[in-house]
Amino acid sequence: MQEAAVDTLKDLGAKADDILTYWVPGAFEIPTAARMVCQHQTVDAVICLGIILKGETSHNEFIAHEVARGISTIHAASNVPAIFGVLTPETLEQAKARAGGSKGNKGEEAATAAVAMIQLAAEIKQGSTKQSKSVGF
């Protein structure tokens, strides 16, 4: 997924030197690392990729919930788009299918979403070219 995300960013115009990649020991650490990136780096977006595979217990559900909440919090608090690209499959086969297999590649989708949010942010910052005011949604 990471390789597909980087390739997609490059295809959409990002320079290789402008793409930062950080690895974390587990999915639970993704929000912390993303928050640190937003605090200490100048970035247009943060793409959070990972896989939380279901095991024998419901532990994965607790982790997935906290990772989603953490990424959402970063997105809201930092004003930097934080893209949720964390898979929560029940089986390894499902993970493979979504990480470049028959169901596509969620890394590519996350990168496309990041670029769309960067473009939207630029459009909003520039202001509307419409003559009349409108509601913000």
N, C-alpha and C positions, 0 to 999 in steps of 0.2 A: 504494500500500500504506500509506503514511504517513497519508493522509487517512482511509482505511478504519479504520486502527488507532485514530486519534483519535476518529472517530465512534463506534466500538464502545466505547471506554473511556467516552465520555460516555453512551452508551445504557445502560451497566452501572453508572452512578452516579458516575463521576469528574467533578470540576469542571474546567472548561476552564483555570482558573488553576493547577490542580495538575498539568497535563500539560506537561512540558518537551520540547522538540524540539531536537536538535542535528544538524547536517549534517557529514559528513566527506567528504574528497576522494575516497576510494575504499573498497572493501570491506575492504581490509587494515587500515585505520585504525579500523574499527568496535570491535574489542576494546579498543584503547587509549582511545578516547573513552568507552566504557562503563565501563571501570575508573576513569577520572577522575570520571565522574558519581557512581559509588558512593563514591569517596573524598571528594568535595567537596560533594555535595548529599545531602539526606535524601530518599531515594526508597523506595517500596515494591517496585518492580520496574524493570527496564530491558528495553525491547523493542528488539532489534537487527534492523533491517530493511535489506535490500540485495539486490542482484542481481549475481551473478558469471556473466557470459555467456561461454560457450565461444568461444574464438577459433580461430585456425589452429594453435595449439600446445597443449600440455598445461599451460600456465602457470596456467590457471583451477583445475586440480586442486590445485596447490600452495597457491594463495591460499585456496581453499575449505577445505582441511584446516586451515590455520593460523587462519582466522577461526573455524571451529567449535571448535578447540582453545582459542583465546583466550576465546571466550564461555563455554565450559565451565569454564575456570579461574576466571573472574570469578564465575560462579554458585557454585562451590564455595568460593572464598576469601572472598567478601564477605558471604555469608549473605543476599544480595539475589538474588531470582530474576532470571536473565538469560535472556531468551527468544530462541531462535534463529529468526529470521524471514528468513533469507538464502536467496534462491532460487539454484539452480545449474542453470539450463536450458541446453540445447544450442543453442537457437535463440531469436530474438526473439519468434517466435510462441508458443513455450512460455512465455516470460516473461509476455507479455501475457495468456495464458490463466490464469495463476496470480496475476496482479495485477489482478483484477477482471473477467476474461473467463470463459470457459466452465468453467474449473476452480476458480472461486471467487476469494477474495482472501486471500492468506496474511497480509496485514496485519491483517485482521479475526481470523483464526485466532490470530495471535500475541497480539493484545490479549486475546482470550478466555482464552488460556493464562495470560497474566500475571495476570489477575483471579482465575483459579482458583488459581494459586500463592499469591497474596496471601491469599486466603481460607483456604487450607490452612495457611499459616504462622500466621495468627491462631488457627485451631483448635488447632494443635499447641502454641502458646504458652499457650493457656488451659488446656491439659491435658485429659485424658480425663475424661469424666463417668461412665465405666464403673466398676463396683465392683472388678473384678479387673484385675490388671496383664496386659498383653499384649505380644507381640513387636512391635517398631517397623516392621513392613512389612506 
